[in-house]
């Protein structure tokens, strides 16, 4: 089993000024993850939320490329309907070069209507804009010569995208997906798969099985690392901390959106999605995920706590070291 991170920095407004301290804390957090052997960091992209979430994910990752050595640097996700695809292709290729080929290009259509409204882009156009944008980006990265494109939204004449990405033909493409059709699409069209933090262990297993079957039907060789599963991390060390952890989970589920409200928020004790509990309980939950094929786990800790990251590395990760796995078998 491999472990990575999912999330991003935040800023807080104070007397009209953005407080950047949380960015430095997040940078320290990722640098520590690199030292501890975490495999991935996937950074979100959001705009105009009022919550200080990361807006320029590739800029942040470019800085992290200079501060880290081994950890892979991913977007989760660049929302293509909002961006000029040629400029995105150039930025992503530059990041791939700067990181020594450690970039993972996670993309999506977007799901927050308020963000589309802020850009004055109809959310109903998200699908067609996404399709055209990724077609342009693929062409930009695979064309040996200059190319032209005249689509519904974008027009380019005699275009040449420079630099070329270090990874060939391009960095791995990751698609955030949850519905059966979007999972099938990810498998058919050559994407790796990002699974969300709210799905139950049973749902995760069903989605991985569907993705694997569709990969095989499309002639793609399936590898477990092609699927990343986001999981909230709430590790406790005493029963006195448990109720507070449940309350935090309720708040998180409520903030994520209407999709997550209802049964999950009301019956958080039965929610199998988060890694919530003592180290031993978290190991048990991770083994249940491993049993359904989820072996690439992306941890979400909104506070980006270095202390919690170290505790997880010391108290949970050794149970999944290769030697321990062999002994268990």
C-alpha positions in Angstrom: 0.0 0.0 0.0 1.2 3.5 -0.9 0.3 6.8 0.8 0.1 10.3 -0.4 -1.6 13.6 0.4 -4.6 15.5 -1.0 -5.6 19.1 -0.3 -3.9 22.4 -0.3 -3.0 25.5 1.6 -5.4 28.2 2.8 -5.1 31.9 3.6 -7.1 33.9 6.2 -8.1 37.4 5.7 -7.1 39.8 8.5 -8.0 43.5 8.2 -8.2 43.1 4.4 -4.8 41.5 4.1 -4.2 37.9 3.1 -2.3 35.9 5.8 0.3 33.7 4.0 1.4 31.8 7.0 -0.8 28.8 6.1 1.0 28.5 2.8 4.4 28.2 4.6 2.9 25.7 7.0 1.6 23.7 4.0 5.0 23.8 2.3 6.6 22.5 5.5 4.0 19.8 5.6 4.8 18.6 2.1 8.5 18.8 2.6 8.1 16.5 5.7 5.9 14.1 3.6 8.7 13.9 1.1 11.2 13.0 3.8 8.8 10.4 5.3 8.4 8.6 2.0 4.9 9.7 0.9 4.4 9.1 -2.8 2.0 11.9 -4.0 0.7 15.3 -3.2 -2.5 16.3 -5.1 -3.4 20.0 -4.8 -6.9 21.4 -5.3 -8.0 24.4 -7.4 -10.8 26.7 -6.3 -11.7 30.3 -7.0 -13.7 33.1 -5.4 -14.9 31.0 -2.5 -14.0 33.4 0.3 -12.3 30.5 2.1 -8.8 31.2 0.9 -8.4 27.9 -1.0 -5.6 27.4 -3.5 -6.3 29.1 -6.8 -3.0 28.7 -8.6 -2.2 25.1 -8.0 0.6 24.8 -10.6 2.4 27.8 -9.2 2.3 26.3 -5.8 3.5 22.9 -7.2 6.4 24.6 -9.0 7.6 26.0 -5.7 7.3 22.6 -4.1 9.2 21.1 -7.0 12.2 23.1 -5.8 11.7 22.1 -2.2 11.2 18.3 -2.6 13.1 15.5 -4.1 11.0 12.4 -4.5 7.3 13.1 -3.9 5.1 13.3 -7.1 3.3 16.6 -7.6 -0.3 16.5 -8.9 -3.2 18.8 -9.6 -6.6 17.6 -8.3 -7.9 19.1 -10.4 -7.3 21.8 -13.0 -10.8 22.7 -14.0 -10.3 22.9 -17.8 -13.5 24.8 -18.7 -12.1 27.9 -17.0 -8.7 27.9 -18.8 -7.0 28.5 -22.1 -5.9 25.0 -22.9 -2.7 26.0 -24.7 -1.5 28.1 -21.8 -2.4 25.2 -19.4 -0.3 22.8 -21.6 2.7 25.2 -21.5 2.4 25.6 -17.7 2.0 21.9 -17.0 5.0 21.0 -19.3 7.1 23.6 -17.6 6.2 22.1 -14.2 7.0 18.7 -15.5 10.5 19.9 -16.5 11.1 21.7 -13.2 10.1 18.7 -11.1 12.3 16.3 -13.1 9.3 14.4 -14.4 7.3 14.2 -11.1 4.2 15.9 -12.3 0.7 14.3 -12.4 -1.9 16.2 -14.4 -5.3 15.8 -12.7 -8.1 17.5 -14.6 -11.9 17.8 -14.3 -15.0 19.6 -15.4 -15.8 21.4 -12.2 -18.8 21.0 -9.9 -19.3 24.3 -8.0 -21.9 26.5 -9.7 -20.8 29.6 -7.8 -17.3 29.3 -9.4 -18.8 29.0 -12.9 -21.0 32.0 -12.2 -18.0 34.0 -11.1 -16.3 33.3 -14.4 -19.6 34.1 -16.3 -19.4 30.6 -17.8 -22.6 28.6 -18.0 -22.1 25.4 -16.0 -24.1 23.5 -18.6 -21.2 24.1 -21.0 -18.7 22.4 -18.7 -18.7 19.1 -20.6 -18.2 20.5 -24.1 -15.6 22.9 -22.9 -13.7 20.1 -21.1 -13.7 17.9 -24.2 -12.4 20.6 -26.5 -9.7 21.7 -24.0 -8.3 18.2 -23.4 -8.3 17.5 -27.1 -6.2 20.7 -27.6 -3.8 19.7 -24.8 -3.3 16.2 -26.1 -2.6 17.6 -29.5 -0.2 20.2 -28.1 1.8 17.5 -26.3 1.9 14.9 -29.0 2.3 16.9 -32.2 5.7 16.8 -33.7 5.1 20.0 -35.7 3.0 23.1 -35.4 -0.7 22.6 -35.4 -3.9 24.4 -35.9 -7.2 24.0 -34.1 -10.6 25.6 -34.9 -13.2 24.5 -32.5 -16.3 25.9 -30.8 -14.5 27.7 -28.0 -10.8 27.9 -29.0 -8.9 28.8 -32.2 -5.2 28.4 -32.8 -3.2 28.8 -36.0 0.3 27.5 -36.6 0.7 26.9 -32.8 3.7 25.3 -31.2 3.6 24.5 -27.5 7.0 24.9 -25.7 8.5 23.4 -23.8 7.6 19.8 -24.3 6.9 17.9 -21.1 9.8 15.7 -19.8 7.5 12.6 -19.4 6.6 11.2 -22.8 4.2 11.4 -24.5 3.0 13.5 -21.6 2.5 13.5 -17.8 0.0 10.9 -16.5 -3.5 12.1 -16.8 -5.8 11.8 -13.8 -9.6 12.2 -13.9 -11.8 12.7 -10.8 -14.8 10.5 -11.3 -17.6 8.8 -9.4 -20.5 8.0 -11.7 -20.3 4.7 -13.6 -20.1 6.5 -17.0 -17.3 8.8 -15.9 -15.4 5.9 -14.5 -15.8 4.0 -17.8 -14.7 7.1 -19.7 -11.5 7.4 -17.5 -10.6 3.8 -18.3 -11.4 4.0 -22.1 -9.6 7.3 -22.7 -6.3 6.6 -20.8 -6.9 8.4 -17.5 -5.8 7.3 -14.1 -8.7 7.6 -11.6 -9.2 9.8 -8.6 -11.9 8.7 -6.1 -13.5 11.0 -3.6 -13.3 11.1 0.1 -17.0 10.6 0.8 -17.5 7.2 -0.9 -17.9 4.2 1.5 -15.4 1.3 1.4 -18.1 -0.7 -0.5 -18.5 2.0 -3.1 -14.8 2.3 -3.5 -14.5 -1.4 -4.2 -17.3 -1.2 -6.8 -15.8 1.7 -8.6 -12.3 0.1 -8.7 -13.8 -3.1 -10.0 -15.7 -1.2 -12.7 -12.6 0.8 -13.7 -10.4 -2.4 -13.8 -12.9 -4.3 -16.0 -13.3 -1.3 -18.4 -9.5 -1.0 -18.6 -9.2 -4.7 -19.5 -12.0 -4.3 -22.1 -10.2 -1.4 -23.7 -6.9 -3.3 -23.8 -5.2 -1.2 -21.0 -3.0 -2.9 -18.5 -4.5 -2.2 -15.1 -2.1 -1.4 -12.2 -3.3 -0.6 -8.7 -1.4 2.7 -8.6 -3.6 4.0 -11.4 -6.3 4.6 -8.8 -5.9 7.2 -6.0 -8.5 7.1 -3.2 -8.9 10.2 -1.0 -9.5 9.6 2.6 -9.9 12.1 5.5 -7.4 11.4 8.3 -8.7 11.9 11.9 -6.4 9.9 14.1 -7.1 9.8 17.9 -5.2 8.3 20.8 -7.9 8.2 23.5 -11.7 7.8 23.7 -12.0 11.3 25.1 -11.0 12.6 21.6 -13.6 10.5 19.7 -16.7 12.7 20.0 -14.7 15.7 18.9 -13.5 13.8 15.9 -17.1 12.9 15.0 -18.1 16.6 15.3 -15.3 17.6 13.0 -16.4 15.0 10.5 -20.0 16.3 10.5 -18.7 19.9 9.9 -16.5 18.7 7.0 -19.3 16.8 5.4 -21.6 19.8 5.7 -19.0 22.2 4.2 -18.4 19.9 1.2 -21.9 20.5 -0.1 -25.4 19.4 -0.5 -24.4 16.1 -2.1 -22.8 15.0 1.2 -25.6 16.1 3.5 -28.3 13.9 4.9 -27.8 10.3 6.0 -24.0 10.5 6.1 -23.9 13.7 8.1 -26.5 12.4 10.6 -25.0 9.0 11.1 -21.3 9.8 11.1 -20.6 6.9 13.5 -21.5 4.5 10.7 -19.5 6.4 8.0 -16.8 4.1 6.7 -15.1 6.7 4.5 -12.8 8.6 6.9 -9.7 7.1 8.6 -11.2 8.0 11.9 -10.1 6.3 15.1 -7.0 5.0 16.9 -4.0 3.9 15.0 -5.2 0.3 15.3 -8.7 1.2 14.0 -7.2 3.1 11.1 -5.0 0.1 10.2 -8.1 -2.1 10.2 -9.9 0.3 7.9 -7.0 0.5 5.6 -6.8 -3.2 5.4 -10.5 -3.2 4.4 -9.7 -0.7 1.7 -6.8 -2.8 0.6 -9.1 -5.9 0.3 -11.3 -4.1 -2.2 -8.3 -3.0 -4.3 -7.6 0.5 -2.9 -3.9 0.5 -2.4 -3.0 4.1 -3.2 -4.4 6.2 -0.4 -4.4 10.0 -0.4 -4.7 11.5 3.0 -6.7 14.7 3.7 -5.8 16.7 6.8 -7.2 20.2 6.4 -4.8 21.5 9.2 -1.7 20.1 7.4 -0.3 19.0 10.7 3.3 17.9 10.6 2.9 16.2 14.0 -0.1 14.2 12.8 1.8 13.3 9.6 4.7 12.0 11.6 2.4 10.1 14.0 0.7 8.4 11.0 4.1 7.5 9.5 5.3 6.0 12.8 2.1 4.3 14.0 0.3 3.2 10.8 2.6 3.0 7.8 4.8 0.3 9.3 1.9 -2.1 9.2 1.9 -1.8 5.4 5.7 -2.0 4.9 6.7 -4.8 2.4 8.2 -6.9 5.2 5.1 -6.7 7.3 2.9 -7.6 4.3 5.0 -10.7 3.6 4.9 -11.8 7.2 1.2 -11.4 7.4 0.8 -13.7 4.3 
